[in-house]
Amino acid sequence: MSEVKQNVVFISMSDAANGAENVLLMASNAIGAPILFLKKVKTGGLRIPAEQEFRYATDKNMLMGFLGLINLIKPYRRDFIIMSTHPYLNACLGFLKRTGYLKSQLIVRECTSVFTRFAGFKKLSYQLAYQLGYPGVNLVVCQTSLMRYQFLQHVNFVPDHKVIVQENPVDLQQILTKAGASLNDPDTDANFICAAGRLIPEKGFSVLIYAFSCIEEQYPDLKLLILGEGPDRIELTKLIETLGLTTRVILKGLIDNPIPYFKKAKVCVVSSIKEGFPNVLLEMMTMNQSVVATLCAGGIENIPGILTTKVNSVNELALTIEKALSKDVCNEGEITKQYLHNRTPEKFINALLHNLNYIPTTMNIQQEGHQLHFKLKSYEKRN
């Protein structure tokens, strides 16, 4: 448990079991702070510990969640540190600070690089949200140096010193506990490659399926298991059928505990095309010594003990997976363990609070300016 004694509260768009939501849950659990959700999802929600304090604004739709936000944060308007992680929610909270309703300090985390990921009306809506709310935030947290650079390129109304880089945490203890669960799945009786994530284009699963089709003849006993659900299921199913891989590539749907799959897989693969940072990569590294990842986010090229490949390339991904399959061990053992131990949830949240405490406030800047002005006047009088 963290040594932090400050009043902290975390706010999430929903309790969906996605990377951004899980980061907030890890951080809130690390310091025993409450976590608030605008919306409760119907299926596939986070596994919230019994001792965790949490509240929901609604179980209906996200619009109702935003309408309930003012009432949800009422107990935390003053003398708290609030942390949130989705641009629309971040902007809304920042706007409430600008109006004076919210007087607590606000830390906002960037869950992705929206200005490079989206286009058209959606990008425009994000730009408007940033302009309305982000001038009110106290600290902006980017997952990688690349994300910070992209943020500052597009958001020139937030001072550089308020934008920091803090790598995502990984809860090793929780992962090791989940790894002990039994794996009663006949698809895992054979050798298999494992991937996980929402079935959306950004995850690159179609590229992964094509890459698997390039090597499946050399490995006739090998399967590809993709854990997750999403809008691309129908399209991916058709692709699997077209390639004649219906018995070899299995879309497993939502899996409550993917960790045992990562542990047993011959190779774990992150095939994403663009990410803020793929948290699943850290989970895979914890459990498996053969991990392949595309260079879908800043900093991945510097991670020890994994094999990397360029994004959106069927041939490159196939060759890299073959390389992982042919090696006894990819992972660099102790170096990788140390890398993961440096990313605990406690270190994550304490680093953010430390940075927040060193961000100069407007009042501090004004006071320093007055002091400097007084010193200059005194110097002029003496000379």
C-alpha positions as CSV (number, residue, x, y, z in Angstrom):
1,M,0.0,0.0,0.0
2,S,1.2,3.5,-0.8
3,E,2.5,6.0,1.7
4,V,0.3,8.7,0.1
5,K,-2.1,10.3,2.6
6,Q,-3.7,12.9,0.3
7,N,-7.4,12.8,-0.6
8,V,-7.5,11.2,-4.1
9,V,-10.5,10.0,-6.2
10,F,-10.5,8.4,-9.6
11,I,-13.2,8.9,-12.3
12,S,-13.7,6.6,-15.3
13,M,-16.2,6.8,-18.2
14,S,-17.3,3.2,-17.5
15,D,-16.3,0.0,-15.8
16,A,-15.5,-1.7,-19.1
17,A,-12.5,-4.0,-18.8
18,N,-10.3,-2.0,-21.2
19,G,-6.8,-0.8,-20.7
20,A,-7.5,2.8,-19.6
21,E,-10.2,1.7,-17.1
22,N,-7.9,-1.0,-15.7
23,V,-5.1,1.6,-15.1
24,L,-7.4,3.7,-13.0
25,L,-8.6,0.7,-11.0
26,M,-5.0,-0.4,-10.4
27,A,-4.0,3.0,-9.2
28,S,-7.1,3.5,-7.0
29,N,-6.7,0.1,-5.4
30,A,-3.0,0.8,-4.7
31,I,-3.7,3.7,-2.5
32,G,-7.2,2.7,-1.2
33,A,-8.9,5.6,-3.0
34,P,-12.5,5.5,-4.3
35,I,-13.3,5.2,-8.0
36,L,-16.3,6.6,-9.7
37,F,-17.9,5.4,-13.0
38,L,-20.2,7.4,-15.2
39,K,-21.8,4.2,-16.5
40,K,-22.0,0.6,-15.5
41,V,-21.6,-1.8,-18.4
42,K,-24.0,-4.7,-18.8
43,T,-21.3,-7.3,-19.6
44,G,-17.5,-7.7,-19.5
45,G,-17.0,-5.2,-16.6
46,L,-13.9,-4.8,-14.5
47,R,-13.4,-7.2,-11.6
48,I,-13.5,-4.8,-8.8
49,P,-12.1,-6.0,-5.4
50,A,-14.6,-6.4,-2.6
51,E,-12.8,-3.9,-0.5
52,Q,-12.8,-1.2,-3.2
53,E,-15.0,1.8,-2.7
54,F,-16.9,2.7,-5.9
55,R,-20.0,4.4,-7.2
56,Y,-21.9,4.7,-10.5
57,A,-23.7,7.7,-12.0
58,T,-26.0,5.4,-14.1
59,D,-26.5,1.9,-15.5
60,K,-28.3,3.3,-18.6
61,N,-26.4,5.2,-21.2
62,M,-23.3,7.5,-21.3
63,L,-25.4,10.6,-21.8
64,M,-27.1,9.9,-18.5
65,G,-23.7,9.4,-17.0
66,F,-22.4,12.8,-18.0
67,L,-25.7,14.4,-16.8
68,G,-25.1,12.7,-13.5
69,L,-21.4,13.8,-13.3
70,I,-22.1,17.0,-11.3
71,N,-23.9,15.1,-8.6
72,L,-21.4,12.3,-8.7
73,I,-18.4,14.5,-7.9
74,K,-20.2,16.8,-5.4
75,P,-18.5,15.3,-2.4
76,Y,-15.1,15.8,-4.0
77,R,-15.4,19.4,-5.3
78,R,-12.8,20.8,-2.9
79,D,-9.6,19.6,-1.2
80,F,-9.3,16.5,-3.4
81,I,-7.0,15.3,-6.2
82,I,-9.1,14.0,-9.0
83,M,-7.7,11.8,-11.8
84,S,-9.6,10.8,-15.0
85,T,-8.5,9.2,-18.2
86,H,-10.8,9.8,-21.3
87,P,-10.5,13.0,-23.3
88,Y,-14.2,13.8,-23.2
89,L,-14.4,13.2,-19.5
90,N,-11.1,15.0,-18.9
91,A,-12.4,18.0,-20.8
92,C,-15.7,18.0,-19.0
93,L,-14.0,18.0,-15.6
94,G,-11.6,20.7,-16.8
95,F,-14.5,22.8,-17.9
96,L,-16.1,22.4,-14.5
97,K,-12.8,23.7,-13.0
98,R,-12.8,26.7,-15.3
99,T,-16.4,27.6,-14.2
100,G,-15.4,27.4,-10.6
101,Y,-17.7,24.5,-9.7
102,L,-14.8,22.1,-9.2
103,K,-12.0,23.4,-7.0
104,S,-10.1,20.2,-6.5
105,Q,-6.8,19.6,-8.4
106,L,-7.3,17.7,-11.6
107,I,-4.9,15.1,-13.2
108,V,-5.9,13.9,-16.6
109,R,-4.4,10.9,-18.4
110,E,-4.3,10.6,-22.2
111,C,-5.6,7.1,-23.2
112,T,-4.5,7.5,-26.8
113,S,-3.2,10.1,-29.3
114,V,-6.5,11.3,-30.6
115,F,-5.1,13.8,-33.1
116,T,-3.2,11.1,-35.0
117,R,-5.7,8.3,-34.5
118,F,-8.9,10.0,-35.6
119,A,-10.0,12.2,-38.5
120,G,-13.0,14.2,-39.7
121,F,-15.9,15.1,-37.4
122,K,-14.6,12.9,-34.5
123,K,-11.2,14.6,-34.5
124,L,-13.0,18.0,-34.7
125,S,-15.1,17.1,-31.7
126,Y,-12.0,16.2,-29.7
127,Q,-10.3,19.4,-30.6
128,L,-13.3,21.4,-29.4
129,A,-13.4,19.3,-26.1
130,Y,-9.7,20.0,-25.5
131,Q,-10.1,23.7,-26.1
132,L,-13.1,23.9,-23.7
133,G,-11.7,21.9,-20.9
134,Y,-7.9,21.3,-20.9
135,P,-6.9,24.9,-19.9
136,G,-8.4,24.0,-16.5
137,V,-6.4,20.9,-15.8
138,N,-3.5,20.9,-13.4
139,L,-1.5,18.0,-14.9
140,V,-1.6,16.0,-18.2
141,V,-0.2,12.5,-18.1
142,C,1.0,10.9,-21.4
143,Q,1.9,7.2,-21.6
144,T,5.0,7.7,-23.8
145,S,7.4,10.4,-25.0
146,L,5.9,10.1,-28.5
147,M,2.4,10.7,-27.1
148,R,3.6,13.8,-25.3
149,Y,5.2,15.2,-28.4
150,Q,2.0,14.6,-30.4
151,F,-0.1,16.2,-27.7
152,L,2.0,19.3,-27.5
153,Q,2.0,19.6,-31.3
154,H,-1.8,19.9,-31.3
155,V,-2.6,21.4,-27.9
156,N,-0.7,24.7,-27.6
157,F,-2.9,26.1,-24.9
158,V,-1.5,23.8,-22.2
159,P,1.9,24.8,-20.8
160,D,4.7,22.3,-21.5
161,H,5.6,21.9,-17.8
162,K,2.0,20.6,-17.1
163,V,2.5,17.7,-19.5
164,I,4.5,14.8,-18.3
165,V,5.3,11.2,-19.3
166,Q,4.5,8.4,-16.9
167,E,4.5,4.8,-18.1
168,N,1.5,2.6,-17.5
169,P,1.6,0.4,-14.4
170,V,1.3,-3.4,-14.2
171,D,0.0,-5.2,-11.1
172,L,2.3,-8.2,-10.9
173,Q,0.8,-9.7,-7.8
174,Q,-2.7,-9.7,-9.3
175,I,-1.4,-11.2,-12.6
176,L,0.4,-14.0,-10.7
177,T,-2.8,-14.7,-8.7
178,K,-4.9,-15.0,-11.9
179,A,-2.2,-17.2,-13.5
180,G,-3.0,-19.9,-10.9
181,A,-6.5,-20.4,-12.3
182,S,-7.2,-23.7,-14.1
183,L,-7.6,-23.5,-17.9
184,N,-10.4,-25.8,-18.9
185,D,-10.5,-25.1,-22.6
186,P,-10.1,-27.9,-25.3
187,D,-8.6,-25.3,-27.7
188,T,-5.6,-25.1,-25.4
189,D,-4.8,-28.8,-25.5
190,A,-2.9,-28.2,-28.7
191,N,0.0,-25.7,-29.2
192,F,-1.4,-22.2,-29.8
193,I,-0.5,-18.6,-30.4
194,C,-2.4,-16.1,-28.3
195,A,-3.6,-12.5,-28.9
196,A,-6.1,-10.4,-27.0
197,G,-8.1,-7.2,-27.3
198,R,-11.2,-5.6,-28.7
199,L,-12.1,-6.8,-32.2
200,I,-11.6,-3.4,-33.8
201,P,-9.4,-2.4,-36.8
202,E,-6.7,-0.7,-34.6
203,K,-5.8,-4.1,-33.1
204,G,-4.6,-5.4,-36.4
205,F,-6.2,-8.9,-36.0
206,S,-6.8,-9.2,-39.7
207,V,-3.1,-8.7,-40.3
208,L,-2.4,-11.3,-37.6
209,I,-4.8,-13.8,-39.3
210,Y,-3.1,-13.3,-42.7
211,A,0.3,-13.7,-41.0
212,F,-0.8,-17.0,-39.4
213,S,-2.0,-18.2,-42.8
214,C,1.5,-17.7,-44.1
215,I,3.0,-20.1,-41.5
216,E,0.2,-22.5,-40.7
217,E,1.5,-25.2,-43.1
218,Q,4.9,-25.3,-41.4
219,Y,3.1,-25.8,-38.0
220,P,0.1,-28.1,-38.6
221,D,-0.6,-28.6,-34.9
222,L,-0.6,-24.9,-34.1
223,K,-3.7,-22.8,-33.5
224,L,-4.3,-19.0,-33.2
225,L,-6.6,-18.0,-30.3
226,I,-7.8,-14.4,-30.3
227,L,-9.4,-13.4,-27.0
228,G,-11.9,-10.5,-27.0
229,E,-15.1,-9.2,-28.5
230,G,-16.0,-6.3,-30.7
231,P,-17.7,-4.9,-33.9
232,D,-15.2,-6.6,-36.3
233,R,-16.3,-10.2,-35.3
234,I,-18.3,-10.8,-38.5
235,E,-15.6,-9.4,-40.8
236,L,-12.9,-11.5,-39.1
237,T,-15.0,-14.6,-39.2
238,K,-15.5,-14.2,-42.9
239,L,-11.7,-13.8,-43.3
240,I,-11.0,-16.9,-41.4
241,E,-13.5,-18.9,-43.5
242,T,-12.1,-17.5,-46.8
243,L,-8.6,-18.6,-45.7
244,G,-9.9,-22.1,-44.8
245,L,-8.7,-21.7,-41.2
246,T,-12.0,-22.3,-39.3
247,T,-10.4,-25.1,-37.2
248,R,-7.1,-23.3,-36.7
249,V,-8.1,-19.7,-35.9
250,I,-10.6,-19.3,-33.0
251,L,-12.3,-16.1,-31.9
252,K,-12.8,-16.9,-28.2
253,G,-14.9,-13.9,-27.3
254,L,-14.8,-12.2,-23.9
255,I,-12.5,-14.1,-21.6
256,D,-12.9,-13.2,-17.9
257,N,-9.3,-14.2,-17.1
258,P,-6.9,-14.3,-20.1
259,I,-3.8,-14.7,-18.0
260,P,-3.7,-18.5,-18.0
261,Y,-3.9,-18.3,-21.9
262,F,-0.9,-16.0,-21.9
263,K,1.0,-18.4,-19.6
264,K,0.4,-21.5,-21.7
265,A,0.7,-20.0,-25.2
266,K,3.8,-20.9,-27.4
267,V,3.9,-17.2,-28.4
268,C,1.9,-14.2,-27.3
269,V,1.3,-11.5,-30.0
270,V,0.4,-7.8,-30.0
271,S,-0.5,-7.0,-33.6
272,S,-1.9,-3.5,-33.1
273,I,-1.6,-0.8,-35.7
274,K,-1.9,2.2,-33.4
275,E,-2.1,2.3,-29.6
276,G,-1.6,4.7,-26.8
277,F,0.3,1.9,-25.2
278,P,-0.9,-1.8,-25.2
279,N,-1.3,-2.7,-21.5
280,V,-1.9,-6.3,-22.5
281,L,1.8,-6.4,-23.6
282,L,2.9,-6.0,-20.0
283,E,0.6,-8.8,-18.9
284,M,2.0,-11.1,-21.7
285,M,5.5,-10.3,-20.7
286,T,4.8,-11.2,-17.1
287,M,3.6,-14.7,-18.1
288,N,5.4,-15.7,-21.2
289,Q,9.0,-15.7,-22.4
290,S,8.1,-15.5,-26.1
291,V,6.3,-12.2,-26.9
292,V,6.0,-10.5,-30.3
293,A,4.8,-6.9,-30.5
294,T,4.3,-4.4,-33.4
295,L,5.8,-1.0,-33.0
296,C,2.3,0.4,-32.5
297,A,3.2,2.9,-29.7
298,G,6.2,4.9,-28.6
299,G,8.7,3.2,-26.4
300,I,8.0,-0.4,-27.5
301,E,11.4,-0.5,-29.3
302,N,13.1,0.0,-26.0
303,I,11.4,-2.8,-24.0
304,P,13.8,-5.6,-23.2
305,G,13.1,-9.2,-23.9
306,I,10.5,-9.0,-26.7
307,L,10.6,-9.4,-30.4
308,T,9.3,-6.3,-32.3
309,T,8.1,-5.8,-35.9
310,K,6.7,-3.0,-37.9
311,V,3.0,-2.3,-38.0
312,N,0.5,-3.4,-40.6
313,S,2.9,-5.8,-42.4
314,V,1.7,-9.4,-42.9
315,N,5.1,-10.7,-44.1
316,E,7.1,-9.0,-41.3
317,L,4.7,-10.2,-38.6
318,A,4.8,-13.8,-40.0
319,L,8.6,-13.8,-40.0
320,T,8.8,-12.5,-36.5
321,I,6.3,-15.0,-35.1
322,E,8.3,-17.8,-36.8
323,K,11.4,-16.4,-35.2
324,A,9.7,-16.6,-31.8
325,L,8.5,-20.1,-32.4
326,S,12.0,-21.3,-33.4
327,K,13.6,-19.9,-30.2
328,D,13.6,-21.6,-26.9
329,V,13.4,-18.3,-25.0
330,C,12.9,-14.7,-26.2
331,N,12.6,-13.1,-22.8
332,E,15.7,-11.8,-21.1
333,G,14.7,-13.1,-17.7
334,E,16.0,-10.8,-15.0
335,I,16.2,-7.7,-17.1
336,T,12.5,-8.1,-18.0
337,K,11.5,-8.8,-14.4
338,Q,13.3,-5.6,-13.3
339,Y,11.6,-3.6,-16.1
340,L,8.1,-4.8,-14.9
341,H,8.9,-4.3,-11.2
342,N,9.6,-0.6,-12.0
343,R,6.0,-0.2,-13.2
344,T,4.0,-1.1,-10.1
345,P,0.7,0.8,-9.5
346,E,2.2,2.3,-6.3
347,K,5.1,3.8,-8.2
348,F,2.7,5.0,-10.9
349,I,0.4,7.0,-8.6
350,N,3.1,8.3,-6.3
351,A,5.0,9.6,-9.3
352,L,1.9,11.5,-10.5
353,L,1.3,13.0,-7.1
354,H,4.9,14.0,-6.8
355,N,4.8,15.8,-10.2
356,L,1.6,17.5,-9.3
357,N,3.1,18.9,-6.1
358,Y,5.9,20.5,-8.1
359,I,3.7,22.1,-10.8
360,P,3.8,25.9,-10.0
361,T,0.3,27.4,-9.5
362,T,-0.7,30.8,-10.9
363,M,-0.5,32.3,-7.4
364,N,3.0,30.9,-6.9
365,I,4.1,32.4,-10.2
366,Q,2.6,35.8,-9.3
367,Q,4.3,35.7,-5.8
368,E,7.6,34.8,-7.4
369,G,7.1,37.7,-9.9
370,H,6.4,40.2,-7.1
371,Q,9.4,39.0,-5.2
372,L,11.7,39.3,-8.2
373,H,10.2,42.8,-8.9
374,F,10.9,43.9,-5.3
375,K,14.5,42.6,-5.5
376,L,15.2,44.4,-8.8
377,K,13.8,47.7,-7.3
378,S,16.0,47.2,-4.2
379,Y,19.0,46.6,-6.4
380,E,18.3,49.8,-8.5
381,K,18.0,51.9,-5.3
382,R,21.3,50.6,-4.0
383,N,23.1,51.3,-7.3
